[in-house]
Every structure is written in structure tokens, then in C-alpha cells.
């Protein structure tokens, strides 16, 4: 049974349960076995509640589309009743009193959740190397990053522990680890999936929660189950014509696709192997009958990263303040230096600074919208490079010392604005922001975007390509992805190598 478990995607596993050929307990046995064998090497899962999952299988799971499928949730925004959330932090350990709305909808599909996956502190960096739980290794190469902030979920899927796992994306955090771990990752349109009930939106609408999957149709089917308005939602967007699953199973119409090759963060170099895969993907799309034409969004890249960082710093300050107010100061006493400093920067900014940043977001939205008046979608790399070794993206010890010094100085003077104006922030953040040079566009604009596992580096590390669609048009993205998957253009997962 353990061998059969990794041969199917989530929909196929559920179909066997619904047909009575396999029980939910047997699939959970297989997932637990996989986790016990693989997780000590990967560190993808940081909290387990196997007994609770076995009890759920025994009691009977909802007869939904994913009935009996073993499942994991990212340990950040997904509240699961009576289980802890640490948010990747040494300081935070909060027991959830209720399910978040998206978890309620995921549970209704019949998934059987048995653990939480690793994430960087507050999801603020695009590699999963938190001091709280340690690094998550890339399933393709030990010692290399699995990406972030949903790195634990991507590693769990790529390694064959589960066929899909909950994930979230505020600056590329679904697509980024999907690209580096060779899985499929869709960030839905702004407002497509619920964020409540505690919050209406994350990072001014930049954040979208969904899943990382081994197949396109699993992502589509979960989106069918979770999407739609909730009480108090700031956005109510139109549902698709038909279902997302139907879209994933049909061929798309002939499309005109913009080839976007210039990163939107200055001084970012795109790896030659990534450019080779981009060219290869463009040719494959043309062979499928689509037109691919070089075209770039008219965006001020010097201001682009600054606007994003202002919003994220402001919200990091809010998050830390909110945790302290709701749960006590003990939950924020041991923050990592970059988290503390981002909060410091956020506190130093004014409401006018935030409004200016949001105005900049609107300009990026407008310029990208103009491009998508002519083109159906945008093709670009997901990440400028394949996965890097651990220790490359987190702040170095010297950088941490600078951050701590800035934090101490801030008690006596306004270091936050000085850090921005002096170029200190650009220097400290450029290694991370540069890697986000293609993913940030989807978060700032709110457009749907996905990473496709279509390439491999010479070192045997996955390379993902990104397609960004028109607002609320996940159906076309899923149709293209499904066609590429059926055409054998997706690379194999780590456990299939």
C-alpha cells in the first residue's frame, strides 16, 4: 500500500476511498510511514497530531472531493482548532481556539490533516530556515533551500509525504518553493480565497492562501472547494463559468502571451539555465498553438521594491503589536533580528508613507493591466536562479549585528527612515528581494499566478516557470497548465527520480 500511495494524486486517492477499495486509515498509515521515513532528513513537518487524524479516519471524514486524503497545513495563517501555531517563531506558541474559514472549507473536502509544515518567522523571507525549527532541506538536494515561505509544504509534496499541502503567498511564497521543489503552485486572485474570520486581508491584499500540489487538477479542485466570499470579506469577486476543475481538464483557446524577461528588482541577474528553460517553455507554448511575444510591463523598478517593503514592514509592526496585545509580551521577546528590524521600520513609517506605497501599487496594477489588454497572460521565470545552499539568503552574522545595532539606536532616534534613505535597507534586503524579482508582480497587482515545474538545472535542482493571468482568470491559467501537464512537459517529483 505504501508504494501505491505515491502513485496517485489527491483526487485519485480519494476516488479509491469512495470506491471502497482503500480506507482513509490505510492512506493515513502510508502518509505516516512516509513522514517517519523522510521527515527526519527533510524537516518539512514541525508538528504532528497523528492520533487525532486516526480518530478522524475512524469516525468518518466528510465525503468530499478529497475524502480520506492525508494532508498538512503551513504553520502560519491556517488556524486548526486546538493545535498550536508558532508562525516559525521562537516566541510564538498560540493554541488555536477555532478553525480559520479556509480550514473549515478544506476540512469539508474530506482531507485528513495530521501535521503542520515548517515556515520562516512570520513568512517574511523566501527560504525556510527559521531559528525556531531549523532548516527544511530541498528533497532534490540536501543542504539546499526548499524556498519559502511555504518551504515545508513544498518539500512534503515533492518528497511524496502528501500529494498536496496548505500554503500561502504574500511575495511568492507558494510559487517560490514550488519552483525550487518541482511542484505545482497556484496563487489565486486577490479575494478568491477567504482570509478570515480574524483578518479580511493580509499585507494590503498581497497575501493569498491556497495549496501546493503534485497535479494541476488537485489545485483546481481545492480552489473549487475553498473559493468564494465570506462574512466581512473586503472583496467579492465573480465565480468562474463552470468549475476550475473543468477548466484544468480542457484545452485552452489560442492565446497571446507576453514574454517578460527583465526582473522588477534592480541589479538582479537571471541565471543562464533559467533563461534556457524560459526560452524552451516559450517554444513549447508556441508548439501548442499559442503566440509568445517579448513585452515588458512599464514599471518603475526602483520604486517597485520600496513600495512593497513599506507595506510589509508596516504590517510586520502591526502583527507583532497585535500578538502582544492579544497574547502577551512573552510571545514577542525572542524575535529574529530581521523580524525585529522590519517591525522597527514599520513603526517609523507614517500613514502618509503607507498611502504613498499603496499609490505606487496602483500604478503597477494599472501598467500591468494595460499590458494584459493586449496579452492574455505573462510568461516569465518564477525565480531568477535554481535553489541556493542554506545560509545564502538569511542575514549573515554581520548583517544581524547591524540589525541589532540599528534596533538599539532606534530607542534614541528615528533609525527607520534613516535606514531607508541611507540605502541600508536596500543593501540588507537585496539578496532576498532580488530572488522575488518576478513573483512580486502577482502579489502587488493581485493577479493570479502559477509556477510550473518544467525544468532542471545541471545540478539536478528544479527550475519553475511562471504564468501570470488576467484578474480573476484562474480558469485560463489552469487550462494551460493542465495541457502542459498532459503533454508530459512537467518534470518528475523528487520521489519519482
Buried (B, 14 or more C-beta within 10 A) or exposed (E): EEEEBBEBBBBBBBBBBBEEEBBBBBBBBBBBBBBEEBBEEBBBBBBBBBEBBBEBBEEEBBEBBBBBBBBBBBBBBBBBEEBBBBBBBBBBBBEBEEBBBBBBBBBBBBBBBBBBBBBBBBBBBBBBBBBBBEBBBBBBBEEBBBBBBBBBBBBBBBBBBBBBBBBBBBBBBBBBBBBBBBBBBBBBBBBBBBBBBEBBBBBBBBBBBBBBBBBBBBBBBBBBBBBBBBEEBEBEBEBBEEBBBBBBBEEBEEBEBBBBBBBBBBEBEBBEBBEEBBEBBBEBBEEBEBEBEEBBBEBEBEBBBBBBBBBBBBBBBBBBBBBBEEBEEEBBEEBBBBBBBBBBBBBBBEEEBBEBBBEBBEBBBEBBBEBBEEBBBBBBBBBBBBBBEBEBBBBEEEBBEBBEEBBEBBEEEEBBEBBBEEEBBBEBBBBBBBBBBBBBBBBBBBBBBBBBBBBBBEEEBBBBBBBBBBBBBBBBBBBBBBBBBBEEBBBEBBBEE
